[in-house]
């Protein structure tokens, strides 16, 4: 199965984008060549841009605290796995502690490094990080793997509490829904929501099917159509598509 996630709120959209960027940055840091390290740095720059919203930190803190309070109320519920509950409450408490210790805006520590901000500015220009534009950056790229990795780790580490916090929030969100088997008749599926709230929609499809879902939703209705995989003229599928639909909401 291949899973598609569709955020139904701006906050969840931001969290998913940050999750993807952190995954890329942390992955490329583990590699050794200068090109992956260049890609890691570009991902770090994108993290700063996406996280520029001043309320990101407070949003995550408020959601984690809300979840902590709700889960604490289940402490003596015999129907709840208490070991699992203790584990997730421990994760939430650690995230709250780490995020509370952050000072200033996310990435502020990087904005104090002048040459790095020059790289960030040039990186927005196609081909703008060539050696004739940024000789100091070219020199850094040709430093040792250990040096580059050490610098990248130092630059991304202060932002990791945000990554850990949003990972817990998204984990709780994804686990909040139950998948339901449905069928898109001739590639189309519609459902009236009647004011039902959802923050994330997950669609799971057999990976062998040569089609991809396209979803749109508001508080009244959900519409999904499956499009053929074509580089030239994608069109709606004409066959019935079986898939799994999950509404997730905290």
C-alpha positions in Angstrom: 0.0 0.0 0.0 1.1 3.6 -0.6 -0.2 6.3 1.7 -1.2 9.8 0.8 -1.7 12.4 3.5 -3.8 15.6 3.0 -3.7 18.3 5.7 -7.0 20.0 6.2 -5.7 22.9 8.3 -2.8 25.4 7.8 -1.2 24.3 11.1 -1.0 20.6 10.0 0.2 21.6 6.6 3.1 23.5 8.2 3.9 20.6 10.5 4.0 18.1 7.6 6.3 20.4 5.6 8.7 20.8 8.6 8.7 17.0 9.2 9.7 16.4 5.6 12.4 19.0 5.7 13.9 17.7 9.0 13.9 14.2 7.6 15.8 15.3 4.5 18.3 17.4 6.5 19.0 14.7 9.1 19.4 12.0 6.4 21.8 14.0 4.2 23.9 14.9 7.2 24.7 11.2 7.7 26.2 10.9 4.3 29.8 11.8 3.5 30.0 13.6 0.1 29.9 17.4 -0.2 26.8 17.3 -2.4 24.6 15.6 0.2 25.9 18.1 2.7 25.0 20.9 0.4 21.5 19.4 0.2 21.3 19.2 4.0 22.2 22.9 4.3 19.5 23.8 1.8 17.0 21.8 3.8 18.0 23.7 7.0 17.5 27.0 5.2 14.0 25.8 4.1 13.2 24.8 7.7 14.0 28.4 8.8 11.7 29.8 6.2 8.8 27.5 6.9 9.2 28.0 10.7 9.3 31.8 10.3 5.8 31.9 11.8 6.2 33.5 15.3 3.5 31.3 16.8 4.9 27.9 15.7 6.6 27.3 19.1 3.5 28.3 21.1 1.3 26.2 18.8 3.3 23.1 19.5 3.5 23.8 23.2 -0.2 24.4 23.5 -1.1 21.2 21.6 1.4 19.1 23.6 0.0 20.4 26.9 -3.6 19.8 25.7 -2.7 16.2 24.9 -0.9 15.7 28.1 -3.9 16.9 30.2 -6.2 14.7 28.2 -4.0 11.6 28.5 -3.4 12.2 32.2 -7.1 11.8 32.7 -6.8 8.2 31.5 -4.3 7.1 34.2 -6.8 4.9 36.0 -8.8 3.7 33.1 -8.6 -0.1 33.0 -9.3 -0.2 29.3 -6.1 1.7 28.5 -2.7 0.1 28.2 -1.0 1.9 31.1 2.6 1.1 29.9 1.9 2.7 26.5 0.2 5.6 28.2 3.2 6.2 30.4 5.5 6.0 27.4 3.7 8.6 25.4 3.3 10.9 28.5 7.0 10.6 29.0 7.7 11.7 25.4 5.3 14.6 25.7 6.9 15.8 29.0 10.4 15.6 27.5 9.3 17.6 24.4 7.6 20.2 26.6 10.8 20.6 28.7 13.1 20.8 25.6 10.9 23.4 23.8 10.4 25.5 26.8 14.2 25.8 27.0 14.4 27.3 23.5 15.0 31.1 23.3 14.3 33.3 20.4 12.9 32.3 17.0 13.8 29.0 15.4 17.1 29.4 13.5 18.1 32.7 15.1 21.5 31.2 16.0 22.2 30.8 12.2 21.3 34.4 11.4 24.2 35.6 13.4 26.6 33.8 11.0 27.1 36.3 8.3 28.7 34.1 5.6 26.0 31.5 6.1 23.3 34.0 5.6 25.1 35.1 2.4 24.8 31.4 1.2 21.1 31.4 2.2 20.5 34.5 0.1 22.4 33.2 -2.9 20.7 29.8 -2.6 17.4 31.3 -3.7 19.0 32.1 -7.1 19.2 29.2 -9.6 22.9 28.3 -9.7 23.6 31.0 -7.2 26.0 29.0 -5.0 28.7 28.5 -7.6 32.3 28.9 -6.3 32.8 32.3 -8.2 29.8 33.7 -6.3 30.6 32.1 -2.9 34.3 31.2 -2.6 34.1 30.9 1.2 31.3 28.4 0.8 33.2 26.6 -1.9 36.1 26.3 0.6 33.8 24.9 3.3 32.4 22.3 0.9 35.9 21.1 0.2 36.8 20.8 3.9 36.9 17.4 5.5 33.7 15.3 5.9 34.1 15.5 9.7 34.3 19.3 9.6 31.2 19.7 7.4 29.2 17.1 9.5 30.3 18.8 12.7 29.1 22.2 11.5 25.8 20.9 10.1 25.1 19.1 13.4 25.8 22.2 15.3 23.5 24.2 13.1 20.6 21.8 13.2 20.8 20.6 16.8 19.3 23.7 18.4 16.2 23.2 16.2 15.7 19.5 17.1 13.3 20.1 20.1 10.8 21.5 17.5 11.3 18.5 15.3 10.7 16.2 18.3 7.7 18.1 19.4 6.0 18.2 16.0 6.8 14.5 15.5 4.9 13.6 18.7 1.9 15.8 17.7 1.8 14.2 14.2 2.1 10.7 15.7 -0.9 11.3 18.0 -2.8 12.8 15.1 -2.1 9.9 12.7 -3.1 7.4 15.4 -6.3 9.1 16.2 -8.2 7.8 13.2 -9.5 4.3 12.1 -9.1 3.3 8.4 -12.3 2.5 6.6 -12.5 0.5 3.3 -14.3 2.5 0.6 -14.7 2.4 -3.2 -14.3 5.3 -5.7 -16.9 4.5 -8.4 -15.3 5.2 -11.8 -12.5 7.0 -10.0 -14.7 9.3 -7.9 -15.7 9.3 -4.3 -17.8 11.8 -2.3 -18.9 12.0 1.3 -21.0 14.5 3.1 -19.3 15.4 6.4 -22.1 17.3 8.1 -19.7 19.5 10.0 -17.4 16.6 11.0 -14.0 18.0 12.0 -10.8 16.5 10.7 -7.3 17.9 10.5 -5.7 15.2 8.4 -7.0 12.9 5.7 -5.1 9.7 4.9 -5.8 7.7 1.7 -4.2 4.3 1.3 -4.1 2.7 -2.1 -2.7 -0.5 -3.6 0.7 0.6 -5.0 0.3 -1.4 -8.1 -2.6 0.7 -9.3 -1.4 3.3 -11.8 -3.4 6.2 -10.3 -3.0 8.9 -7.6 -5.7 10.5 -5.5 -6.6 14.2 -5.5 -8.7 15.4 -2.6 -10.6 18.5 -1.6 -12.6 19.0 1.6 -14.4 21.5 3.8 -16.6 21.0 6.9 -19.5 20.0 4.7 -18.2 17.6 2.1 -15.2 15.5 0.9 -14.4 14.9 -2.7 -11.7 12.5 -4.0 -10.9 11.6 -7.5 -8.3 9.3 -8.8 -6.2 10.4 -11.8 -4.2 8.3 -14.1 -0.4 8.5 -13.8 0.6 10.3 -17.0 3.3 12.9 -17.7 1.3 14.3 -20.5 -2.5 14.3 -19.9 -3.6 13.0 -16.5 -7.3 12.1 -16.6 -9.8 10.6 -14.2 -9.8 6.9 -13.8 -12.8 5.1 -15.3 -12.6 2.0 -13.2 -13.6 1.4 -9.6 -10.8 2.0 -7.1 -10.8 0.3 -3.7 -8.9 2.3 -1.1 -8.7 2.9 2.6 -9.9 6.3 4.1 -8.9 7.6 7.5 -10.0 10.8 9.2 -7.6 12.0 11.8 -8.4 14.7 14.4 -6.9 15.7 17.8 
